[in-house]
């Protein structure tokens, strides 16, 4: 009977790994020049379903990343990377308050917000507003540049119980396709 219970838990965990196979994409993005700096505005769509909701309620923390790369396009050589950064955010569930908590790990003081629904929390996690990425002084006026973004989601911190059940798997890791465009100067 104990073996059956352990097997059932393992199957349940593997079913959750499929939760990330749904929509994960950079929906839109653009750059605006404000006060001599290029500021990024982007929207990333993350998967929403029962399996993710259940995993969060079981104590799983999910980490959300946004990879940002600005490169100088070269015609006969590999592009030169001007700027590269990964932005980190986390999502967890607080059982006592019945709220979803988001943390921006790159903000001063690990900026934290609380949301009533998973949909609201994922919408906030996927919204990037006026994020400074490069100063206009770093870019030559007569060169072509490309901005590329990629969203990612992975398993974050685990509760002790979940750590025992999921120690062998890394199925909670997905990345979107690169979203790229040439920078208009």
C-alpha positions as CSV (number, residue, x, y, z in Angstrom):
1,X,0.0,0.0,0.0
2,X,2.9,2.4,0.8
3,X,4.5,1.7,-2.5
4,X,1.2,2.5,-4.3
5,X,0.9,5.8,-2.4
6,X,4.5,6.7,-3.3
7,X,3.8,5.8,-7.0
8,X,0.6,7.9,-7.0
9,X,2.5,10.9,-5.7
10,X,5.1,10.4,-8.4
11,X,2.5,10.2,-11.1
12,X,0.8,13.3,-9.7
13,X,4.1,15.2,-9.8
14,X,4.8,14.1,-13.4
15,X,1.3,15.3,-14.4
16,X,2.3,18.7,-13.0
17,X,5.4,18.8,-15.2
18,X,3.0,18.9,-18.2
19,X,1.5,22.1,-16.8
20,X,4.2,24.2,-18.4
21,X,3.6,22.8,-21.9
22,X,1.0,25.4,-22.5
23,X,1.3,29.0,-23.6
24,X,4.6,30.7,-22.8
25,X,5.6,33.5,-25.1
26,X,6.7,37.1,-25.3
27,X,3.5,38.7,-26.6
28,X,4.7,42.2,-27.3
29,X,7.7,44.4,-26.6
30,X,9.2,47.7,-27.6
31,X,11.8,50.2,-26.5
32,X,11.4,53.9,-25.9
33,X,14.1,56.5,-25.4
34,X,13.6,58.5,-22.2
35,X,16.1,60.8,-20.6
36,X,19.0,59.3,-22.7
37,X,18.2,55.7,-21.8
38,X,16.4,52.9,-23.7
39,X,13.5,51.7,-21.6
40,X,11.9,48.3,-22.2
41,X,8.2,47.7,-22.2
42,X,7.2,44.1,-22.6
43,X,4.3,41.6,-22.0
44,X,5.0,37.9,-21.4
45,X,2.1,35.4,-21.3
46,X,2.6,32.6,-18.8
47,X,0.5,29.3,-18.6
48,X,-2.5,29.3,-16.3
49,X,-4.1,26.0,-15.4
50,X,-5.2,23.8,-12.5
51,X,-1.9,22.0,-12.2
52,X,0.1,25.2,-11.6
53,X,-2.5,26.4,-9.1
54,X,-2.4,23.0,-7.3
55,X,1.5,23.0,-7.2
56,X,1.6,26.5,-5.8
57,X,-1.0,25.5,-3.1
58,X,1.2,22.5,-2.3
59,X,4.1,24.8,-1.5
60,X,6.0,25.0,-4.7
61,X,7.6,28.4,-5.6
62,X,7.9,29.2,-9.3
63,X,10.6,31.4,-10.7
64,X,10.0,33.6,-13.8
65,X,12.9,35.0,-15.8
66,X,13.2,37.4,-18.7
67,X,16.4,37.3,-20.7
68,X,17.2,40.6,-22.4
69,X,20.0,41.0,-25.0
70,X,20.9,44.0,-27.0
71,X,23.4,43.3,-29.7
72,X,25.1,45.2,-32.6
73,X,24.3,43.5,-35.9
74,X,27.4,42.7,-38.0
75,X,27.2,41.7,-41.6
76,X,30.2,39.4,-41.9
77,X,30.9,38.5,-38.3
78,X,29.1,37.3,-35.2
79,X,26.9,40.0,-33.6
80,X,28.5,41.9,-30.7
81,X,26.6,41.7,-27.4
82,X,26.2,45.2,-26.0
83,X,23.9,44.4,-23.0
84,X,22.8,41.1,-21.5
85,X,20.7,40.7,-18.3
86,X,18.3,38.2,-16.8
87,X,15.5,39.6,-14.7
88,X,14.2,37.4,-11.9
89,X,10.7,37.2,-10.3
90,X,9.0,34.7,-8.1
91,X,5.5,33.5,-7.4
92,X,4.3,31.6,-4.4
93,X,1.0,31.0,-2.6
94,X,0.3,32.1,1.0
95,X,-2.2,29.6,2.4
96,X,-3.3,31.7,5.5
97,X,-4.3,34.8,3.5
98,X,-5.3,32.7,0.4
99,X,-3.3,35.1,-1.8
100,X,-0.6,34.8,-4.5
101,X,2.6,36.6,-3.7
102,X,5.0,37.9,-6.3
103,X,8.5,39.1,-5.6
104,X,10.8,41.1,-8.0
105,X,14.2,39.8,-7.0
106,X,16.0,42.6,-9.0
107,X,14.1,45.5,-7.3
108,X,15.6,47.2,-4.3
109,X,14.2,45.4,-1.2
110,X,12.8,42.5,-3.3
111,X,9.6,44.3,-4.1
112,X,6.6,42.1,-3.1
113,X,2.9,42.3,-4.1
114,X,-0.2,40.2,-3.2
115,X,-2.9,39.2,-5.6
116,X,-6.3,37.5,-5.1
117,X,-6.1,35.3,-8.2
118,X,-3.4,33.4,-10.0
119,X,-4.4,35.1,-13.3
120,X,-3.8,38.6,-11.7
121,X,-0.4,37.5,-10.3
122,X,0.8,36.0,-13.7
123,X,-0.3,39.1,-15.5
124,X,1.7,41.3,-13.1
125,X,4.7,39.0,-13.4
126,X,4.6,39.2,-17.2
127,X,4.4,43.0,-17.3
128,X,7.6,45.0,-17.7
129,X,7.2,48.8,-17.7
130,X,9.9,51.4,-18.4
131,X,12.8,49.1,-17.5
132,X,16.1,50.9,-18.4
133,X,18.4,48.6,-20.4
134,X,21.0,50.7,-22.3
135,X,22.0,54.4,-22.4
136,X,21.9,56.0,-25.8
137,X,25.6,56.8,-25.3
138,X,26.4,53.1,-25.6
139,X,25.0,52.9,-29.1
140,X,26.7,54.3,-32.2
141,X,24.3,56.4,-34.3
142,X,25.4,54.7,-37.6
143,X,25.1,51.0,-36.5
144,X,22.2,48.5,-36.5
145,X,21.1,47.0,-33.2
146,X,18.9,44.1,-32.3
147,X,16.9,43.6,-29.1
148,X,16.0,40.1,-28.1
149,X,13.8,38.8,-25.3
150,X,13.0,35.3,-24.0
151,X,10.7,34.4,-21.1
152,X,11.3,31.4,-18.8
153,X,9.6,29.6,-16.0
154,X,11.2,27.1,-13.7
155,X,10.7,25.4,-10.4
156,X,11.9,27.6,-7.5
157,X,12.1,26.8,-3.8
158,X,10.5,23.6,-2.7
159,X,8.9,22.7,0.6
160,X,10.5,19.7,2.4
161,X,7.8,17.3,1.3
162,X,8.0,18.4,-2.3
163,X,11.8,18.2,-2.3
164,X,11.5,14.5,-1.3
165,X,9.1,13.8,-4.1
166,X,10.7,15.8,-6.9
167,X,14.5,15.4,-6.2
168,X,15.1,13.6,-9.5
169,X,13.3,15.7,-12.0
170,X,13.7,19.1,-13.6
171,X,10.6,19.1,-15.7
172,X,9.4,22.4,-14.3
173,X,11.6,24.4,-16.7
174,X,10.5,25.9,-19.9
175,X,11.6,28.9,-22.1
176,X,9.8,30.7,-24.8
177,X,11.2,31.4,-28.3
178,X,13.3,34.5,-28.7
179,X,11.3,37.6,-29.5
180,X,13.6,39.9,-31.5
181,X,13.4,43.1,-33.5
182,X,15.8,45.6,-35.0
183,X,16.2,48.8,-33.0
184,X,15.0,51.9,-35.0
185,X,17.3,54.9,-34.3
